[in-house]
Amino acid sequence: MLHYSCDLCKRPINTHSDIRHVVKIEVFPAVEDAPEAGCCHAGCDEQDADHLEEMQELLEHIDEHTIAGHDVSFDDEARSMHFDLCDACRQRFVKNPLGFRSGKQLDFSNN
């Protein structure tokens, strides 16, 4: 029998009485479609594009460690992450998925 625990609070999750929530996150570098990188004119049809030529250009740019003028670091590979959350941690995660701290800070006077 598999035993699960919440990856945030470390509380055991009983699959018979508790709901186990799964969070999957994928992180990968985005390569924007720039007009100069793809087709030669603005009215270019997608089926008219030469994809082999585009791939060759991308491979050449990767060799130069740049894509569309941006430095490419090879530790920026795509990554998939998988987390198990209890219901309470899922509720907190959905409200603030990136973990930002509240922007409202209270400043008390020194009296």
JOCORJO-V437884 format. One record per backbone hydrogen bond with DSSP energy under -1.0 kcal/mol. CO is the residue of the C=O (numbers start at 0). NH is the residue of the N-H. Records with the same first field share a line. If there is no record, write none. Layout:
CO->NH  NH
This chain:
3->12
5->9
10->5
13->17
20->84
22->82
24->80
26->78
31->33
33->37
40->43
44->47
48->50
49->53
50->54
51->55
52->56
53->57
54->58
55->59
56->60
57->61
58->62
59->63
60->65
61->64
64->71
66->69
69->66
72->75
78->26
80->24
82->22
83->6
84->20
85->89
86->90
87->91
88->92
89->93
90->94
91->95
95->98
